[in-house]
Each structure stands twice: as C-alpha cells, then as structure tokens.
Amino acid sequence: MEQLLQYVWKHKILPLECLETTDGKALEIIDPGLHNRNAGPDFFNAKLRIGNTMWVGNVEIHEHSKDWFRHGHDSDPAYDNVVLHVVEDVDCDVTNSRGEFIPQIKLCVPVTVTLNYKELLNADAYPPCYRIVPELAQLTVHSWMAALQTERLERKTLDIARRAERANGSWEDAYFITLARNYGFGINGDAFEQWAYNVPLNQVAHHRDDIFQIEAIFLGQAGLLDIDAIPAKYQKEAMNDGYFNRLKNEYKYLAHKFSLTPMNRTMWKFLRLRPQNFPHIRISQLATLYHERKTSLSQLVECMNVDEMRHMLSTHVTEYWTTHYTFGAESASNSKSMSPFSINLLMINTAIPMLFAYGRHTCDDTLCDRAFDMLEQLKAEDNHIIRMWKECGLKVATAGDSQALIQLKNEYCDRKDCLRCRFGYEYLKRSEK
C-alpha cells in the first residue's frame, strides 16, 4: 500500500476537496518532488505551500504515522529536511532528530485505483494491461519504447563496464568476453564468459597469425582437449584422430609456456543442443574471427553501418570442423559459417551495446547515436516475448522496438512493477474515468 501511496503522491491523484494538514493548515502541492528509490526520504526537493509559508524540502510517505518511528526516522538526521509526512492512517504525531514536529497529511488512495492495481497484480493474462494496449496513443507508446530502449542499453553498459573492470580496465578484453558470452546463445552463455576470462589474450596475441595455435589454446582452455570431454562412443576414434592429437600436443606445449590451466569442462551443456551450437563449433568460429582480427574494438568502432558490422562478424570454422561436430565423429561436409540470423543476434546483443558502452566510456556521443541508428536499421527479433506483445496490438518493426519490449517484460512485467510502467500508469489513470 505504501508503494501505491507514493504513486498517488507522485502523479498528484488527489481528492477534489482542498487539502489540509492534520493541524488544519491549507496545503498546496506545487511540485511533489523527485522520487527517490534509494536510501533516504521518498521524495526530494518537493515544493509545497503550507498555510502562508512556502517550503522546499523532502517528503516521506508511510501507511501509518507510527511507521516513522518503526523505521527509526525520528533519530536519523537524514530525515531532518522532511517538510511533510504523507500517510493513509494518522495514528500519532511525528518528530525529527531535533525534536521538531513535522506536518502531516492524511491521503487516501482512490478506491478505483486500488481495485485496478489489484487487478493488474492478480490478472492471469499476460501482460495484465493487454486490454488497454490497442487504445494507447502512439506518442505514449513511442516515448515509452524510446526510454526502454535506452534503459536496456544502459543495463548492458553496466555489464560491459564490470567486465572491463575485471579485465584490469581493458575494454578490448571486455569486448571479446562480451562477444564470447553471446556465442553461447543463452544455454552456454555463462560457460563461454568463464572461458573467455580464462583465455590469456595477451599471450594468444603472440600467436595470432597461426590459426592452429589459436585453436589449440582456445579449445585447450575450454577443457575440450581432455579425452573425457568427448562422448564415450567417440573416444576410441578420437584417440586415433590426428588433428585431435596434434591440438592436444600443441596445447600441452603452450600451456607449459604460458602456465595455463583449463577451465572445468563440466560447465559446458550439450543436452538438447543443436550440433551447430556445440562449443567446439562456436570456439572454432571465434578462433577464425580472432585470427582474422575481427574481434578488435578498433574494428568495431570503424563500422559505420549494419552492413559493415555484419561483414565484420561473419566467420566460419577451420577445415577440420567442416566435417566434424566433435572429435572422432565425422559428418557430412559443411562450412558451418555463422548464419545471418545468428549474426543479427550478435549485432543486437554484443556489437551495438559495446558501441554504445564504449561511447559512454569515452564520452563520444557519435558512437552512442550510431548504436541507436543501427538498432533502428535491423529487423525486430522474433521470439515468444515479441510475439506476445504483437498479439496485444503493438507494432514491432525494428530491433530497437524488440529490445525495448524485452526490457519491459524483464524489468517491469515479470517484477509486477506496474507503478513504474507508463502503460501501467495509463491503465490506472483510465480507471478513474
């Protein structure tokens, strides 16, 4: 209920009669203040007229007046600048740490808003606001989608920045790690990220011109050159596989040279995985990409449009893997080039967010603007989340739209955070009519 009170205060959903404090002074809300979601008062820098006096300060909101004391605000100097206490149930007077009384106002949530909010929280349909989606003004949809798109890029920026910090400040390494994570295409994402941290790129760089040595280090660090990493039915063939043995011997030499330790091979998932997505295939594609110097941050920054980015991310496996999906098991010849669908996903989830994040890091707005432009150039993703919103009546044309709607579902709908959603706001607002 406290969240709903905050919502009513923030959006000034107020009764028609004049507002008064509990001691009978007229109250005029000029500005409800800035909503604070961190520690401290609920609203900062509110502008209020109480009686004949103008106040600028903070506002705290509780369901009951006694909550002020239960939360220890009466002894916390951080709450001394509170100029108004908003409550639904006035059950006592409140004071700050200096012993000064704080004006209070009794504010009730309108019944229609309460009922409609409960309907959103308890609805079986998904998303619960589906009824009003077709009626939303295009300006409302467009502005909210634009904000969500930015939110999603900002969230990915934080992930990338954390990877750069873990990589001793190297944004070059952070790009490779982010790229590797998304080569897992969800199922093996965590394993690929752990693998990428385990690849000593400074040492590998000395062997960048030799694709065989790159593949030996990449597969070796993944723990995939261990005979026990091969399915039992193929182990005998693998032990007699010349390429497997050459890779294993080369990795043994390089591991000794650079003091390398492979990751735990049990992190890799193969169950219900299409052979095209086997770690061996994806790692060979990454090895080729790295060998051709297509994983460098400078290459990414030089991409001026999606066609150039698509070309940069295009790759294939080394010769051995054209006829294998795992060691010892020969298959029909297939170049196993990265599919256009997969490249689009890599652009949306890796390259474009990296461009945006690096633009923020270097304070280069042109890179950030280019990232937004590229999302608008790409077609929307096609997954169950996007299909759900389309069924509700939303038009989803570009990757910018689909990324916004994924953000909406993950960060708002799944968390039942309707009070922070603009669609939710429209739902509650219409319920008043």
C-alpha positions in Angstrom: 0.0 0.0 0.0 2.9 2.3 0.7 4.0 2.0 -3.0 0.5 2.9 -4.1 0.5 6.0 -1.8 3.8 7.0 -3.4 2.3 6.6 -6.8 -0.8 8.7 -5.9 1.5 11.4 -4.5 3.9 11.4 -7.5 1.1 11.7 -10.0 -1.0 14.0 -7.9 -4.1 11.8 -8.0 -5.7 13.9 -5.3 -9.2 14.4 -3.9 -11.2 17.3 -5.3 -11.6 19.0 -1.9 -8.9 21.3 -0.5 -6.0 19.6 1.1 -5.2 20.3 4.8 -2.5 19.1 7.2 -3.7 17.4 10.4 -3.4 20.7 12.3 -5.8 22.4 9.9 -3.4 24.4 7.6 -4.2 24.6 3.9 -1.8 22.6 1.7 -0.9 23.3 -1.9 1.3 20.8 -3.8 3.3 22.9 -6.3 5.9 20.1 -7.1 5.7 16.7 -5.5 9.4 16.3 -5.8 11.8 13.8 -7.3 11.0 10.2 -6.5 14.0 8.6 -4.6 14.3 4.8 -5.0 17.4 4.6 -2.8 18.0 5.1 0.9 16.6 8.3 2.4 13.3 10.2 2.1 10.8 9.1 -0.6 10.8 12.4 -2.5 13.5 15.0 -2.7 13.1 18.8 -3.2 9.3 19.0 -3.1 7.8 22.4 -3.3 4.8 23.0 -1.0 2.7 25.8 0.4 1.6 25.1 3.9 -0.6 27.9 5.3 1.1 31.1 4.2 4.6 29.6 4.1 6.4 28.2 1.0 8.5 25.1 1.8 11.1 23.4 -0.3 12.3 20.1 1.2 11.7 16.3 1.3 8.6 14.2 1.7 8.3 10.9 3.4 5.4 8.5 2.8 4.1 5.7 5.1 0.9 3.7 5.5 0.7 4.6 9.3 2.3 7.6 11.2 3.8 5.1 13.6 5.9 3.7 10.8 8.0 6.8 11.1 9.2 5.6 14.5 9.3 1.9 13.5 11.8 2.8 10.7 13.9 5.0 13.1 13.5 8.2 11.2 13.0 10.2 14.4 16.7 9.7 15.3 18.1 9.8 11.7 19.4 13.3 10.7 19.0 12.3 7.1 15.2 12.9 7.6 15.6 16.3 9.3 14.8 18.0 6.0 11.4 16.3 5.6 8.8 19.1 5.4 5.8 16.8 5.1 4.8 13.3 6.2 2.1 11.8 4.0 0.2 8.9 5.5 -3.1 7.0 5.0 -3.6 6.4 8.7 -2.7 9.3 11.1 -2.2 7.5 14.4 0.4 9.7 16.2 2.4 12.9 15.8 6.0 12.6 14.4 9.2 14.5 15.2 12.7 14.6 13.7 16.0 14.1 15.4 16.0 17.7 16.6 12.6 17.1 18.4 10.7 19.3 15.9 7.2 18.3 14.9 6.7 17.5 11.2 3.5 18.5 9.4 1.3 15.5 8.3 -1.4 15.0 5.8 -3.9 12.1 5.6 -4.0 11.0 1.9 -6.2 8.0 0.8 -5.7 6.0 -2.4 -8.8 6.3 -4.6 -10.9 3.1 -4.5 -10.8 2.7 -8.3 -7.0 3.0 -8.3 -6.7 0.4 -5.6 -9.1 -2.0 -7.3 -7.4 -1.6 -10.7 -3.9 -2.0 -9.2 -5.0 -5.3 -7.5 -6.4 -6.4 -10.9 -3.0 -5.8 -12.5 -1.2 -7.8 -9.8 -3.7 -10.7 -9.8 -4.5 -11.0 -13.5 -4.0 -14.4 -15.1 -3.5 -12.9 -18.6 0.0 -11.8 -19.6 0.7 -8.9 -19.8 -2.1 -7.9 -17.4 -2.5 -4.5 -19.1 -3.3 -6.1 -22.5 -6.8 -4.6 -22.6 -5.6 -1.0 -23.0 -2.6 -1.6 -25.3 -4.6 -1.1 -28.5 -6.0 2.1 -27.2 -2.7 3.7 -26.2 -1.8 7.0 -28.0 1.1 6.5 -30.4 3.0 9.3 -28.7 2.8 7.4 -25.4 4.0 4.2 -26.9 6.8 5.8 -28.8 8.1 7.8 -25.9 8.0 4.8 -23.5 9.6 2.5 -26.1 12.4 5.0 -26.6 13.0 5.2 -22.8 13.0 1.4 -22.5 15.5 1.0 -25.4 17.9 3.4 -23.6 17.3 1.6 -20.3 18.3 -1.7 -21.9 21.5 -0.3 -23.5 22.3 1.3 -20.1 21.9 -2.1 -18.3 24.1 -3.8 -20.9 26.6 -0.9 -20.5 26.9 -1.7 -16.8 27.6 -5.4 -17.6 30.3 -4.5 -20.1 31.9 -2.0 -17.7 32.0 -4.7 -15.0 33.8 -7.0 -17.4 36.3 -4.3 -18.3 37.0 -3.7 -14.6 37.5 -7.4 -14.0 39.8 -7.4 -17.1 42.1 -4.8 -15.4 40.4 -1.9 -17.2 40.8 -3.4 -20.7 37.8 -2.6 -22.9 39.4 -4.6 -25.7 39.2 -7.7 -23.5 35.7 -6.7 -22.3 34.6 -6.7 -26.0 36.0 -10.2 -26.5 34.4 -11.5 -23.3 31.0 -10.0 -24.2 31.3 -11.5 -27.7 32.2 -14.9 -26.3 29.3 -14.8 -23.8 26.8 -14.3 -26.6 28.4 -17.1 -28.7 26.8 -19.3 -26.1 23.4 -18.1 -27.4 21.8 -18.4 -23.9 22.4 -22.0 -23.0 26.2 -21.8 -22.8 26.4 -18.1 -22.1 27.9 -18.5 -18.6 30.3 -21.1 -19.7 31.5 -19.0 -22.6 32.0 -16.0 -20.4 34.0 -18.0 -17.9 36.0 -19.5 -20.8 36.8 -16.0 -22.2 38.1 -14.9 -18.8 40.3 -18.0 -18.9 41.8 -17.2 -22.3 45.1 -15.2 -21.9 44.6 -12.8 -24.8 48.0 -11.1 -24.3 49.8 -14.4 -24.7 47.5 -15.5 -27.6 48.3 -12.3 -29.4 51.8 -13.6 -30.0 50.4 -16.5 -32.0 47.6 -14.6 -33.8 49.0 -15.4 -37.2 48.8 -19.1 -36.6 45.2 -20.3 -36.6 46.2 -23.8 -35.4 47.9 -22.5 -32.3 44.9 -20.1 -31.6 42.5 -23.1 -31.9 44.8 -25.2 -29.6 44.7 -22.5 -26.9 41.0 -21.8 -27.3 39.9 -25.5 -27.2 42.5 -26.4 -24.5 41.4 -23.6 -22.2 37.8 -24.8 -22.6 38.8 -28.2 -21.3 37.7 -29.8 -24.6 41.1 -31.4 -25.4 40.6 -33.8 -22.5 39.6 -37.3 -23.8 36.9 -37.4 -21.1 35.3 -34.4 -22.6 34.5 -36.5 -25.7 31.3 -38.7 -25.7 32.3 -42.3 -24.8 31.2 -43.7 -28.1 33.7 -41.4 -30.0 36.6 -41.7 -27.6 38.3 -44.6 -29.4 38.1 -42.7 -32.8 39.3 -39.5 -31.1 42.4 -41.2 -29.7 43.3 -42.1 -33.3 42.3 -38.7 -34.7 45.4 -37.0 -36.0 44.0 -33.5 -35.6 42.9 -34.1 -32.0 46.3 -35.4 -31.1 48.1 -32.5 -32.8 46.0 -30.0 -31.0 46.5 -31.8 -27.7 50.3 -31.8 -28.1 50.4 -28.2 -29.2 48.2 -27.1 -26.2 50.5 -29.1 -23.8 53.4 -27.1 -25.1 51.7 -23.7 -25.0 50.1 -24.4 -21.6 53.6 -25.1 -20.2 55.0 -22.0 -21.9 52.3 -19.7 -20.5 51.4 -21.5 -17.3 47.8 -22.2 -18.5 45.1 -24.0 -16.6 42.0 -25.2 -18.5 38.5 -24.4 -17.1 36.2 -27.1 -15.7 34.8 -28.9 -18.8 31.6 -29.9 -17.0 30.4 -26.3 -17.3 29.5 -27.0 -21.0 26.0 -28.0 -21.7 25.2 -30.4 -24.7 21.8 -31.7 -23.7 19.1 -30.7 -26.3 21.7 -28.6 -28.1 21.8 -28.4 -31.9 25.2 -29.7 -33.2 25.7 -26.3 -34.9 25.8 -24.8 -31.4 28.3 -27.3 -29.9 31.1 -25.4 -28.1 33.7 -26.9 -30.4 32.0 -25.3 -33.4 31.4 -21.9 -31.8 35.0 -21.8 -30.4 36.4 -22.6 -33.9 34.3 -19.8 -35.3 35.7 -17.5 -32.7 39.2 -18.6 -33.4 38.8 -17.8 -37.0 37.3 -14.4 -36.1 40.2 -13.7 -33.8 42.8 -14.9 -36.4 41.3 -12.5 -39.0 41.5 -9.6 -36.5 37.7 -9.1 -36.5 37.4 -9.1 -32.7 39.3 -5.9 -32.1 37.5 -2.9 -30.6 39.0 -0.6 -33.2 37.4 -2.7 -36.0 34.0 -2.3 -34.3 34.4 1.5 -33.8 35.1 1.8 -37.6 31.8 0.2 -38.6 29.6 3.0 -39.9 26.5 0.9 -40.7 25.0 -2.5 -40.1 26.4 -3.9 -43.4 29.9 -3.2 -42.3 29.2 -4.7 -38.9 27.6 -7.8 -40.4 30.7 -8.3 -42.5 33.0 -7.9 -39.5 31.1 -10.6 -37.6 30.9 -13.1 -40.4 33.0 -16.1 -39.7 33.4 -19.9 -40.3 35.1 -22.9 -38.8 38.6 -24.2 -39.6 38.9 -27.0 -42.1 38.7 -29.9 -39.6 35.3 -28.8 -38.3 33.7 -28.6 -41.7 33.4 -32.4 -41.4 33.1 -32.8 -37.6 30.9 -31.5 -34.7 33.0 -33.2 -32.1 36.3 -35.0 -32.1 36.3 -38.5 -33.6 32.8 -38.3 -35.2 33.0 -37.5 -38.9 29.9 -35.8 -40.5 28.9 -34.5 -43.9 30.9 -31.5 -45.1 29.5 -28.2 -44.1 31.3 -24.8 -44.0 29.4 -24.0 -40.8 29.5 -20.3 -41.4 27.7 -18.1 -38.9 24.1 -17.8 -40.1 22.6 -14.4 -40.9 20.1 -15.0 -38.0 23.0 -15.6 -35.5 24.9 -12.6 -36.8 21.9 -10.4 -36.3 21.6 -11.6 -32.7 25.3 -10.9 -32.2 24.9 -7.4 -33.5 21.9 -6.7 -31.3 23.3 -8.3 -28.1 27.0 -7.7 -28.5 28.4 -5.3 -31.1 25.8 -2.5 -30.8 25.7 -2.5 -27.0 29.5 -2.5 -27.0 29.5 0.5 -29.3 27.1 2.3 -27.0 29.0 1.4 -23.9 32.3 2.5 -25.3 30.8 5.7 -26.5 29.6 6.4 -22.9 33.1 5.4 -21.6 34.9 7.8 -23.9 32.2 10.5 -23.8 31.7 10.1 -27.6 28.1 10.8 -28.4 28.6 9.9 -32.1 29.1 6.3 -31.1 26.0 6.2 -28.9 23.9 7.8 -31.6 25.3 5.3 -34.1 24.3 2.4 -31.8 20.7 3.8 -31.7 20.6 4.2 -35.5 21.8 0.7 -36.1 19.1 -0.8 -33.9 16.6 1.1 -36.0 18.2 -0.4 -39.2 17.8 -4.0 -38.0 14.6 -6.0 -38.1 12.9 -6.9 -34.9 13.8 -10.1 -33.2 11.2 -13.0 -33.4 10.8 -14.7 -30.0 8.0 -15.5 -27.6 8.3 -12.1 -25.9 7.9 -10.2 -29.1 5.0 -12.4 -30.3 3.2 -11.8 -27.0 3.4 -8.0 -27.4 2.3 -8.2 -31.1 -0.7 -10.2 -30.0 -1.6 -7.3 -27.7 -1.7 -5.0 -30.6 1.8 -3.4 -30.5 3.6 -2.7 -33.8 7.2 -4.1 -33.5 9.2 -3.2 -36.6 12.8 -2.8 -35.6 15.4 -4.3 -33.3 15.1 -1.1 -31.2 11.4 -1.9 -30.7 12.1 -5.6 -29.8 14.9 -4.7 -27.3 12.5 -2.1 -25.7 9.8 -4.8 -25.2 12.2 -7.4 -23.8 13.3 -4.7 -21.3 9.6 -4.0 -20.5 8.8 -7.7 -19.8 12.0 -8.5 -17.9 12.3 -5.4 -15.7 8.6 -4.4 -15.3 6.1 -7.1 -16.1 8.0 -10.0 -14.6 8.5 -8.0 -11.4 4.9 -6.7 -11.3 6.3 -3.2 -11.2 3.3 -1.7 -12.9 3.6 1.5 -10.9 6.8 2.4 -12.7 5.5 1.5 -16.1 3.9 4.1 -18.4 1.4 1.5 -19.7 0.5 0.8 -16.1 0.1 4.5 -15.5 -2.4 4.7 -18.4 -4.2 1.7 -17.0 -4.7 3.2 -13.6 -5.4 6.7 -14.9 -8.2 5.4 -17.2 -9.8 3.6 -14.2 -10.6 6.9 -12.7 -12.9 7.9 -15.6 
